[in-house]
Structure formats: structure tokens, C-alpha cells
Amino acid sequence: MAATASGNWPPSPQPGASGWTCFPRVAIRTPGPDARAVREARGFTIATLQRWGVADRWDDIALVVSELLTNALRHALPGRGEPCLRCPVRLGLLQPGPCVLCAVADPSQHPPVLKEPGSLAETGRGLRVIGRLADAWGYTTASDTGKVVWAVLSVKPAATGTRPSLADGQVSTADGQALRAKISR
């Protein structure tokens, strides 16, 4: 999936001509099953992107991770009284080149459903937000242990000394306004 997302698949027909410019960066987290997990995942995402030197789109990537994880926690975990599955929800970030792949694995095999929410609905817009911000998104059900919902966002490396400085995934007022403008385009 990383090779396809980064444009390095299919492999080059020339021997030794690998499209990978470096080994991909990988960060994995197993969040808890409660509402705090989404805020913690945003903080983890921003800290990871800072460590990787990603300068742009960190706000978009954190928002996409929030939506992917919220969907998994709301729709993919068993309800009360249902048998608990062994496979937890897992968050993965991968930077195989000039993009970041965000993936959330969950124990459900039900595909994500793009809905048309009512104008007053408080939920149901997550996949539309992901679709507007990501270069591509989709899901795979590679095994009987669940599915992976993923999104790919192109990025640029940070200039020396340039890093997002928000802690715990908090968004400033100006950044929040910019996010709302991007979502409403």
C-alpha cells in the first residue's frame, strides 16, 4: 500500500532501479477505546510529523487522523453486551516519500459508508472531510481480522527551524479558521 501511495508501484523493470528514495518512516499507536483517544492521536500525529520534519499539511493530516479514528471508535467496535474482539483499533502513519499515509485498522469488516447528512446533523461528515483533504483514500479488508481505512496526503519537507508548535493537537483560532475554509471549499 505504501509503494502504491508513493508512486513507487509497480516496481521499475530495470534491475536495481528502485523507486524508494529512502526507507519509509513509520509510527504506530494503539489508542484506547474512549473519546480521549482522538485527542491523544492528534497529539501523536503532530509530534510524529514534527519529528519527521513535515512542514505543511500537518493540520490536515491531524484532522484526517481524527476522522479516521472517530469512525473506527464509533462504528467498528462491538457495542455493550456484544463479544469483545481480540483485535484493537490501531493507528499507523507512514511517510514513504513526498506523502504521508494515515491508516486506522479496526476489527470490523463492514466498509466505511459515505453518507449525505442532513443540514442540522451533528455527525456523518467525516468521510467527506477526509475526501476533501486527502489526495486519495480508501479501505482494504485483507483478512478476517478486520479492515484498514487509509488516506494519503502529499507533503513538503520542513525548512530548517520551521515546525508546527501546537501541543496535544490543539488548534489556534487562526488555524481553526483556515481548517474551516479548507473544509468548506
N, C-alpha and C positions, 0 to 999 in steps of 0.2 A: 504494500500500500504506500509506503514512504517513497519508493522508487517511482511509482506512477505519479504521485502527487508532486514530486520534484522535477518531473520531466526526464528522469533517468531510466525509463522503461518504455519500450523494450531495450535490452542491452545493445550496445554497439556491435555490429557484425565484425568489426576489426578486432583481432586478438589484442588483449591488453589495453584497449581503449575504453576504460570505464568512465561513465558519466559522473560518478561521485567525485566531487572536488575535495571532500573530507569525510571523515566518519560522521554520521548524524549525531546530533546532541539529543539525549533522551532524558526525560524526567517523568517519574511515575509516582502517583499518590493514591492511596486508598482512603477516600473520605468516609466520614461517619454517615449514618442514615438520617440525620436530622437537618434542620434548617441552617444551623451554624456551618455545616459542611460547604455550602455555596460561598459564603463569605471567606472561609478559610481557603477554598480553591482559588478564588480571585487573588488573594494574597500570595498563595503559592505560585500562581501563574505569573504575576507581576515580578516577583522575586526571581523566578526562573528566567524570564525574559531579560531582566537586568543583568543577571549573571552571564547570559549568552550574548549580551551586547546588542539586543534588538532595540532600535531607536524608535521606529514608527509602528503604528497599529497595535501597540500594547493594550490600549484601551479597548479596541475592537476585539482583540484576542481574549481579554479578560471577560468581556461581555458574552462572547460566544461560549466560552467555558462555563459561565454561569448558566446560560440557557441549556446547554447540553446536560449539565449535571442536574439542574432543576427538573428537566424532563425525565431523566433516569430515576430520580428520587420520587417523583410523583406518580409515574406510570409503570415503572418496571419492577418495583419491589413488591413482594407479597403484602397483602393487606393484613389487618389484625385477624387472628384466628386461622389464617392460611399457613401451610407449612413453610418454614423458612428455608430458602435455598442456600446451598453452600457457597455460591459464587457472589462475592460482594460487588459493589459498584467500584470501578477503578477509573482513574483519570490518567491519561498519558499525553505528554507534549513531546513533539519530535521536530527537530529542525534539521532536515536533510540537505539544506542549501538555502536558496533565497525565499523560503516559505516556512511556515510553522503549521504542523499538523496537530490538531487538537482531537483527541479521541476519548470517548467515555464508553466503557464496557459495562453491561448490566446483564442480569440473569434472565431477562425476558427475551423471547424470540419474536414478539409482536413488533412489527415495523413501526417507525415513527409515522404519525399521521398529520399531514398538513391540513389545518382547519381554517375555516373562514369564520372568525369570531364576530359576534355582534358588536356594534359600536360601543356599547356600555359594558361589555365583558371585561373582567379583570384578568383573565388568563386566556391562553390559546394562541398567543402571538410568537412564541419562542422560535419555532422553526422558520417563521417569516423573517424574524430578526436575523437569524443565522444565515438565511438565504440572501439577505441584503448585504451583510458584512463579509461573508466568506467568498472566496474565489470559486470554491466548489464545496459541496457537502453531500453526504450520503450515509449509507449504513451497510453493514455486512452481517450475515448470520452464518459464520464459518463453521460453527459446531453446535452441538445440542446443549451447550452451556450458556447460551445467550447470544447477544448481538453486540456490535460496536457501532456507535453513531459517531461520525467524524466530520471535521470541517478543515479546509486548507485555506490559509491566508498568506498572501505574499508579503514579504518584509524586506527592509533595508537594514544594513548594519549600522550601529551607532557611530557617530563621530566621537573622537576621543573626548572623554569627560561629559558626554551627553547621556543622561539616564533619566527615566521617569523616577520621580521621587515620592510617590504616594505610598503610604504604608497600609497594609492589610486590605488592599483593594479598594480603598476609599477614593472617591472621585470628587475633584474640586468642582465648584459651581461652573466655572468656565468649561471644564472638561465635560461636565454633565450636559451643558447646553450643546456642545459640539456633538456628543453622542446622540442626543435627541434629533439634531439636524441631520445626522447621517442616517438614522433610522427612518426618518420621515421622507427621505428622498425617493 
